[in-house]
Amino acid sequence: MSRFVCVDRDTAYLLPPSVDEWLPSDHLARFVVEVIDRLDLDDLVKQYAGRGSAAHHPAVLLGLLIYGYANGVHSSRKIERATYDSVAFRFVAANTHPDHDTLATFRRRFLKEIEALFVQVLVLAREMKLLKLGHIALDGTKIGANASKHKALSWGHANKIEAQLRQEVQDLLARAEKDDGSSAPDGMDVPAEIARREDRLRAIAQAKAKIAQRAAERFKAEQQEFEAKEAKRRAQREAGKKPRGRDPEPPQAGPQDGDQVNLTDEESRIMPVSGGGFEQSYNAQAGVDIETMMVVTAHVTQSCNDKREVVPTLEQIAALPEALGTVQTLVADNGFCSQANVVACVQAGIEPLLAMKRESHHVPLAERFGPDPDAPRTAEPVANMAHRLSTQAGRALYKLRKQTVEPVFGIIKHVMGWRQMSMRGLHKAQGEWNLVTMAWNIKRMHVLRAR
């Protein structure tokens, strides 16, 4: 008797194989198909004209993308290959094999519809009793753009290269007028060299125009902020109070030498990243439900810091269906803290819990277990938030932030393997972030249902 399991690659199937028998009953691929079957895909289906050869159904293409992102397979070519190599991908694709161009076109074409499907998944999670909104932890993470930082052109360098190219064009024109070209170095085509430099000058001019436009927008925002600070200090002086700190300096108009634009993805920005250094990136924001770790708000911004990201998050929360419940508290680190953001939360009916300083890793024992301080006798939102943060309940709720939103980013980057955008431009980056967070939510729902 053989000690080994029989291996026979030659015998044909006695009965036709069924892909339904190839996976365990609790496999993630089954759950992805189940979730997509319960979504309303009419907005996608009606955009197919019905001409030409038969198209792959949107449910199949969406399922392949979601299952791919959930398992670290983001390339459309790799997903196509997986429909042949992987049992799970074969199950999701129902034993069909959409090519990579079909998958990439579908992902690029239906970005707006994917945003609506993101909300549908949340509603489905609520119907399955897996989600009920309460406390939301907000944070951002830098995601690499589909562009290299070495393809960025700064204002100072553009002016330097522009002057050099103009001088070279003048030299080439002078050479062309001086003789018939017989003295030109071997292999030099003077008209072609002039045309090449003129093309580069036009590209530099376009880049400089974009840098100048950004500088004008930045100056307008900085000027408004400067005028607001000046008005506040003027009001303090008129009230007989001495303003604290130095008077703000007026902003400078026009581009600065360090202002730059990326020639590959002009809507991305150079941003500082954790661990030091700078990369061409986008700032991806996520509002995560503290109880379930499901992402309920997701947007992408070009800003390096998070100060202006509370209001867009509040707008997304307000647009969520009422069936999901009511957000009671918004928890975020000190990068989100400002008086305007605190007031915006209060006006939206959400209690802000924004750290006002960097939290110490080793809180003194007396402070950690001491009694709560007396509540302030004021309606000022910042003072009330500071008191809440100093209470036992407030500190306990704020501590949940780190174990809520940061693990989500860690799993997305290191387990799902998604650290860089596949498409270029802010709109497409927003659509892909919706797709990634929807894949995370379905993956999370699969875990919560098993519990």
C-alpha positions as CSV (number, residue, x, y, z in Angstrom):
1,M,0.0,0.0,0.0
2,S,1.3,3.4,-0.9
3,R,2.1,5.8,1.8
4,F,1.2,8.9,-0.3
5,V,-1.9,10.5,-1.6
6,C,-2.5,9.5,-5.2
7,V,-1.5,12.1,-7.8
8,D,-3.1,11.7,-11.2
9,R,-3.0,14.5,-13.7
10,D,-4.2,12.5,-16.6
11,T,-7.7,11.2,-15.6
12,A,-10.5,13.5,-16.8
13,Y,-13.4,14.5,-14.5
14,L,-16.0,11.8,-14.2
15,L,-18.6,14.6,-13.7
16,P,-18.5,18.2,-14.8
17,P,-16.6,20.3,-12.2
18,S,-18.5,23.0,-10.2
19,V,-16.6,26.1,-9.0
20,D,-19.1,26.2,-6.1
21,E,-17.4,23.2,-4.6
22,W,-13.9,24.6,-4.8
23,L,-14.0,26.9,-1.8
24,P,-14.9,26.6,1.9
25,S,-18.3,27.8,2.8
26,D,-16.9,30.7,4.9
27,H,-14.3,31.9,2.3
28,L,-14.0,35.7,1.7
29,A,-14.6,35.2,-2.0
30,R,-18.0,33.8,-1.3
31,F,-18.8,36.8,1.0
32,V,-17.7,39.3,-1.7
33,V,-20.0,37.7,-4.2
34,E,-22.8,37.7,-1.7
35,V,-22.4,41.4,-0.8
36,I,-22.2,42.5,-4.5
37,D,-25.3,40.5,-5.3
38,R,-27.2,42.5,-2.7
39,L,-26.0,45.9,-4.1
40,D,-28.0,48.0,-6.6
41,L,-25.9,48.1,-9.7
42,D,-28.5,49.7,-12.0
43,D,-26.4,52.9,-12.4
44,L,-23.6,50.7,-13.8
45,V,-25.7,48.4,-15.9
46,K,-27.6,51.1,-17.8
47,Q,-24.4,52.7,-19.1
48,Y,-23.8,49.6,-21.3
49,A,-25.2,50.3,-24.7
50,G,-25.6,46.6,-25.7
51,R,-23.8,47.0,-29.0
52,G,-20.9,44.8,-30.1
53,S,-19.8,41.6,-28.4
54,A,-21.3,40.6,-25.1
55,A,-19.7,42.5,-22.1
56,H,-18.7,41.1,-18.8
57,H,-21.3,41.9,-16.1
58,P,-20.4,44.8,-13.8
59,A,-21.0,42.5,-10.8
60,V,-18.2,40.3,-12.0
61,L,-15.7,43.1,-12.7
62,L,-16.5,44.9,-9.4
63,G,-16.1,41.6,-7.5
64,L,-12.7,40.9,-9.0
65,L,-11.5,44.4,-8.2
66,I,-12.8,44.3,-4.6
67,Y,-11.5,40.8,-3.9
68,G,-8.2,41.8,-5.6
69,Y,-7.7,44.9,-3.5
70,A,-8.7,43.0,-0.3
71,N,-5.9,40.5,-1.0
72,G,-3.2,42.7,-2.2
73,V,-3.7,42.2,-5.9
74,H,-4.2,45.7,-7.4
75,S,-2.8,45.4,-11.0
76,S,-5.4,44.6,-13.6
77,R,-2.9,42.3,-15.3
78,K,-2.3,40.4,-12.1
79,I,-6.1,40.1,-11.6
80,E,-6.5,38.7,-15.1
81,R,-3.7,36.2,-14.5
82,A,-5.3,35.2,-11.1
83,T,-8.6,34.3,-12.9
84,Y,-6.6,31.4,-14.3
85,D,-4.2,30.6,-11.4
86,S,-6.4,31.2,-8.3
87,V,-9.4,29.2,-7.3
88,A,-10.9,32.1,-5.4
89,F,-10.6,34.5,-8.3
90,R,-12.1,31.8,-10.6
91,F,-15.0,31.6,-8.2
92,V,-15.6,35.4,-8.2
93,A,-15.3,35.5,-12.0
94,A,-17.6,32.5,-12.4
95,N,-14.9,30.8,-14.4
96,T,-14.7,33.6,-16.9
97,H,-11.5,35.6,-17.7
98,P,-12.0,39.4,-18.2
99,D,-8.8,40.8,-19.8
100,H,-6.7,43.4,-18.0
101,D,-7.9,46.2,-20.3
102,T,-11.5,45.5,-19.5
103,L,-10.7,45.6,-15.8
104,A,-8.7,48.8,-16.0
105,T,-11.3,50.6,-18.1
106,F,-14.1,49.6,-15.7
107,R,-12.1,50.9,-12.7
108,R,-11.4,54.2,-14.5
109,R,-14.9,54.6,-15.9
110,F,-17.1,54.1,-12.9
111,L,-15.3,56.1,-10.2
112,K,-18.4,58.2,-9.4
113,E,-20.6,55.1,-9.2
114,I,-18.1,53.4,-6.8
115,E,-18.5,56.3,-4.4
116,A,-22.3,55.6,-4.2
117,L,-21.6,51.9,-3.8
118,F,-19.4,52.7,-0.8
119,V,-22.4,54.1,1.0
120,Q,-24.5,51.1,-0.1
121,V,-22.1,48.7,1.6
122,L,-22.4,50.7,4.8
123,V,-26.2,50.5,4.6
124,L,-25.9,46.7,4.0
125,A,-23.7,46.4,7.0
126,R,-26.3,48.2,9.1
127,E,-29.0,45.8,7.8
128,M,-26.8,42.9,8.8
129,K,-26.5,44.4,12.3
130,L,-22.7,44.9,11.9
131,L,-22.6,48.7,12.0
132,K,-24.3,51.4,14.1
133,L,-22.6,54.8,14.1
134,G,-21.6,56.4,17.4
135,H,-18.0,57.6,17.8
136,I,-15.8,58.3,14.8
137,A,-12.0,58.4,14.8
138,L,-10.5,60.6,12.0
139,D,-7.0,60.5,10.7
140,G,-5.0,60.8,7.4
141,T,-2.2,58.9,5.8
142,K,0.1,59.7,2.9
143,I,-0.4,57.5,-0.2
144,G,2.2,57.6,-2.9
145,A,1.0,59.2,-6.2
146,N,1.5,57.3,-9.5
147,A,4.4,59.7,-10.2
148,S,8.0,60.2,-9.2
149,K,9.1,63.1,-7.1
150,H,12.1,63.4,-9.5
151,K,9.6,64.5,-12.2
152,A,8.8,67.7,-10.3
153,L,9.8,71.0,-11.7
154,S,10.3,74.0,-9.3
155,W,9.9,77.6,-10.2
156,G,13.5,78.5,-9.6
157,H,14.8,75.5,-11.6
158,A,12.3,76.3,-14.4
159,N,13.6,79.8,-14.7
160,K,17.2,78.6,-14.8
161,I,16.5,75.9,-17.5
162,E,14.4,78.4,-19.5
163,A,17.2,80.9,-19.6
164,Q,19.7,78.2,-20.7
165,L,17.4,76.9,-23.4
166,R,16.7,80.4,-24.8
167,Q,20.5,81.1,-25.0
168,E,21.0,77.7,-26.7
169,V,18.3,78.6,-29.3
170,Q,20.0,81.9,-30.0
171,D,23.3,80.2,-30.5
172,L,21.8,77.7,-32.8
173,L,20.1,80.4,-34.9
174,A,23.3,82.3,-35.1
175,R,25.1,79.2,-36.3
176,A,22.4,78.6,-38.9
177,E,22.7,82.1,-40.2
178,K,26.5,82.2,-40.1
179,D,27.2,79.4,-42.5
180,D,25.5,76.6,-44.4
181,G,25.9,74.1,-41.5
182,S,29.2,72.6,-42.8
183,S,31.0,73.6,-39.5
184,A,28.3,71.9,-37.3
185,P,29.5,68.9,-35.3
186,D,28.9,65.5,-36.9
187,G,25.4,64.2,-36.3
188,M,24.0,67.7,-35.3
189,D,20.8,68.6,-37.1
190,V,20.4,72.3,-36.3
191,P,16.7,72.7,-37.2
192,A,15.9,69.6,-35.1
193,E,17.9,70.9,-32.2
194,I,16.1,74.2,-32.3
195,A,12.7,72.5,-32.5
196,R,13.5,70.3,-29.6
197,R,14.4,73.2,-27.4
198,E,11.3,75.2,-28.4
199,D,9.1,72.2,-27.4
200,R,10.8,72.1,-24.0
201,L,10.3,75.9,-23.7
202,R,6.6,75.5,-24.4
203,A,6.3,72.7,-21.8
204,I,8.2,74.8,-19.2
205,A,5.9,77.8,-19.9
206,Q,2.9,75.6,-19.2
207,A,4.4,74.3,-16.0
208,K,5.3,77.9,-14.9
209,A,1.7,79.0,-15.6
210,K,0.4,76.2,-13.3
211,I,2.8,77.1,-10.6
212,A,1.8,80.8,-10.9
213,Q,-1.9,79.9,-10.6
214,R,-1.3,77.9,-7.5
215,A,0.8,80.7,-6.0
216,A,-2.1,83.1,-6.7
217,E,-4.6,80.8,-5.0
218,R,-2.2,80.4,-2.0
219,F,-1.7,84.1,-1.7
220,K,-5.5,84.7,-1.7
221,A,-6.0,82.2,1.1
222,E,-3.0,83.5,3.1
223,Q,-4.2,87.1,2.6
224,Q,-7.6,86.2,4.0
225,E,-6.0,84.5,7.0
226,F,-3.7,87.5,7.6
227,E,-6.6,89.9,7.5
228,A,-8.6,87.8,10.0
229,K,-5.6,87.8,12.4
230,E,-5.1,91.5,12.0
231,A,-8.8,92.2,12.7
232,K,-8.7,90.0,15.8
233,R,-5.6,91.8,17.2
234,R,-7.1,95.1,16.4
235,A,-10.3,94.2,18.3
236,Q,-8.1,93.2,21.3
237,R,-6.3,96.5,21.3
238,E,-9.6,98.4,21.1
239,A,-10.8,96.5,24.1
240,G,-7.7,97.5,26.1
241,K,-6.0,94.1,25.8
242,K,-2.5,93.5,24.6
243,P,-2.4,90.8,21.9
244,R,-0.1,87.9,22.6
245,G,2.9,87.1,20.4
246,R,4.3,89.0,17.4
247,D,2.2,90.7,14.8
248,P,1.6,88.5,11.8
249,E,3.6,89.3,8.7
250,P,1.8,89.9,5.4
251,P,2.1,87.1,2.8
252,Q,4.2,87.5,-0.2
253,A,2.6,87.5,-3.6
254,G,3.9,85.5,-6.6
255,P,5.6,82.2,-6.9
256,Q,8.6,81.3,-4.8
257,D,11.7,79.4,-5.9
258,G,10.6,76.2,-4.1
259,D,7.1,76.1,-5.6
260,Q,6.8,73.2,-8.0
261,V,4.6,71.1,-10.2
262,N,4.9,67.4,-11.1
263,L,5.1,66.8,-14.8
264,T,3.6,63.3,-14.5
265,D,0.7,64.0,-12.1
266,E,0.3,67.7,-11.6
267,E,-2.4,67.3,-9.0
268,S,-0.2,65.4,-6.6
269,R,2.0,67.2,-4.1
270,I,5.4,66.7,-2.4
271,M,4.6,65.7,1.2
272,P,6.6,64.7,4.2
273,V,6.2,61.0,5.1
274,S,6.6,59.1,8.3
275,G,10.2,58.0,8.9
276,G,11.6,61.2,7.3
277,G,11.9,62.4,3.8
278,F,9.5,63.6,1.2
279,E,7.5,61.8,-1.5
280,Q,5.1,62.6,-4.3
281,S,1.8,61.8,-2.5
282,Y,-1.8,62.4,-1.8
283,N,-3.3,62.7,1.8
284,A,-5.9,60.1,2.2
285,Q,-8.4,60.7,5.0
286,A,-10.6,58.1,6.7
287,G,-13.3,58.4,9.4
288,V,-13.4,55.0,11.2
289,D,-16.2,53.8,13.4
290,I,-14.6,53.1,16.8
291,E,-16.8,50.1,17.7
292,T,-16.5,48.2,14.4
293,M,-13.3,49.7,12.7
294,M,-15.3,50.2,9.5
295,V,-14.5,53.2,7.4
296,V,-17.6,55.5,7.1
297,T,-16.0,58.6,5.5
298,A,-13.2,58.7,3.0
299,H,-11.7,61.5,0.9
300,V,-8.4,62.5,-0.6
301,T,-6.8,65.9,-0.3
302,Q,-3.7,67.7,-1.7
303,S,-3.0,69.4,1.7
304,C,0.1,68.2,3.6
305,N,-1.5,68.7,7.0
306,D,-5.0,67.9,8.3
307,K,-6.2,71.2,9.6
308,R,-8.8,71.7,6.8
309,E,-10.1,68.1,6.7
310,V,-12.6,68.3,9.5
311,V,-15.2,70.2,7.5
312,P,-15.2,67.9,4.5
313,T,-15.6,64.9,6.9
314,L,-18.5,66.6,8.6
315,E,-20.1,67.2,5.2
316,Q,-19.7,63.5,4.4
317,I,-21.2,62.5,7.7
318,A,-24.2,64.8,7.1
319,A,-24.8,63.1,3.7
320,L,-24.9,59.6,5.2
321,P,-28.4,57.9,5.3
322,E,-30.3,58.3,8.6
323,A,-30.6,54.5,8.9
324,L,-26.9,54.3,9.8
325,G,-27.5,56.1,13.0
326,T,-26.1,59.4,14.4
327,V,-22.5,60.2,14.9
328,Q,-22.0,61.5,18.5
329,T,-18.3,62.2,18.8
330,L,-15.5,63.0,16.3
331,V,-12.1,61.9,17.8
332,A,-8.8,63.2,16.1
333,D,-5.2,64.0,17.1
334,N,-3.8,67.5,17.5
335,G,-3.1,67.9,13.8
336,F,-6.9,68.5,13.3
337,C,-7.3,70.9,16.2
338,S,-8.3,74.5,15.6
339,Q,-11.0,76.8,16.9
340,A,-12.8,76.8,13.6
341,N,-12.9,73.0,13.5
342,V,-14.2,72.7,17.0
343,V,-17.0,75.3,16.3
344,A,-17.8,73.4,13.0
345,C,-18.3,70.1,15.0
346,V,-20.5,71.8,17.5
347,Q,-22.6,73.4,14.8
348,A,-23.0,70.0,13.1
349,G,-24.3,68.5,16.4
350,I,-21.2,66.4,16.9
351,E,-19.1,66.6,20.0
352,P,-15.4,67.3,19.1
353,L,-12.6,65.5,20.9
354,L,-9.6,66.9,19.1
355,A,-6.3,66.7,21.0
356,M,-5.0,70.2,21.9
357,K,-1.4,69.0,22.2
358,R,0.8,66.0,21.8
359,E,-0.2,63.4,24.3
360,S,2.5,62.1,26.7
361,H,3.2,58.4,26.6
362,H,3.7,58.2,30.4
363,V,0.9,60.1,32.2
364,P,1.6,60.7,35.9
365,L,-0.2,58.3,38.1
366,A,-2.0,61.1,40.1
367,E,-3.2,62.7,36.8
368,R,-4.2,59.3,35.3
369,F,-6.5,58.3,38.2
370,G,-7.3,61.7,39.7
371,P,-10.8,63.1,40.0
372,D,-12.4,65.0,37.1
373,P,-11.9,68.8,37.2
374,D,-14.9,71.0,37.6
375,A,-16.7,71.9,34.4
376,P,-16.1,75.4,33.2
377,R,-19.0,77.9,33.5
378,T,-18.9,78.9,29.9
379,A,-20.5,78.0,26.6
380,E,-17.2,78.5,24.7
381,P,-16.7,75.3,22.6
382,V,-12.9,75.0,22.9
383,A,-13.0,75.4,26.8
384,N,-15.7,72.7,27.0
385,M,-13.7,70.4,24.7
386,A,-10.6,70.9,26.8
387,H,-12.6,69.9,29.9
388,R,-13.9,66.8,28.3
389,L,-10.4,65.8,27.3
390,S,-9.3,66.1,30.9
391,T,-12.0,63.8,32.3
392,Q,-11.6,60.1,32.8
393,A,-14.3,59.3,30.2
394,G,-12.8,61.7,27.7
395,R,-9.3,60.3,28.0
396,A,-10.6,56.8,27.8
397,L,-12.5,57.6,24.6
398,Y,-9.6,59.4,23.0
399,K,-7.3,56.5,23.7
400,L,-9.4,54.4,21.4
401,R,-8.3,56.5,18.4
402,K,-4.9,54.9,18.1
403,Q,-6.3,51.4,18.2
404,T,-9.0,52.2,15.7
405,V,-7.9,54.3,12.7
406,E,-4.2,53.7,12.7
407,P,-4.5,49.8,12.5
408,V,-6.9,50.3,9.5
409,F,-4.1,52.3,7.7
410,G,-1.6,49.7,8.8
411,I,-3.6,46.8,7.4
412,I,-4.4,48.6,4.2
413,K,-0.8,49.4,3.5
414,H,1.0,46.3,4.8
415,V,-1.6,43.5,4.6
416,M,-3.6,44.6,1.6
417,G,-0.3,46.0,0.2
418,W,-1.8,49.2,-1.1
419,R,0.7,52.1,-0.8
420,Q,0.5,53.8,-4.2
421,M,-2.3,55.1,-6.4
422,S,-2.8,53.2,-9.7
423,M,-4.2,56.2,-11.5
424,R,-3.3,59.9,-11.8
425,G,-5.2,63.0,-10.9
426,L,-7.1,64.0,-7.7
427,H,-10.5,62.7,-9.0
428,K,-9.2,59.3,-9.9
429,A,-7.2,59.1,-6.6
430,Q,-10.5,59.8,-4.8
431,G,-12.2,57.1,-6.7
432,E,-9.5,54.5,-6.0
433,W,-9.5,55.4,-2.3
434,N,-13.2,54.7,-2.2
435,L,-12.6,51.4,-3.8
436,V,-9.8,50.5,-1.3
437,T,-11.9,51.5,1.7
438,M,-14.9,49.6,0.3
439,A,-12.8,46.5,0.0
440,W,-11.6,47.0,3.6
441,N,-15.2,47.4,4.8
442,I,-16.3,44.1,3.1
443,K,-13.2,42.4,4.4
444,R,-14.1,43.7,7.9
445,M,-17.8,42.7,7.6
446,H,-16.6,39.2,6.8
447,V,-14.7,39.1,10.1
448,L,-17.5,40.7,12.1
449,R,-20.2,38.3,10.8
450,A,-18.0,35.3,11.7
451,R,-18.0,36.6,15.3
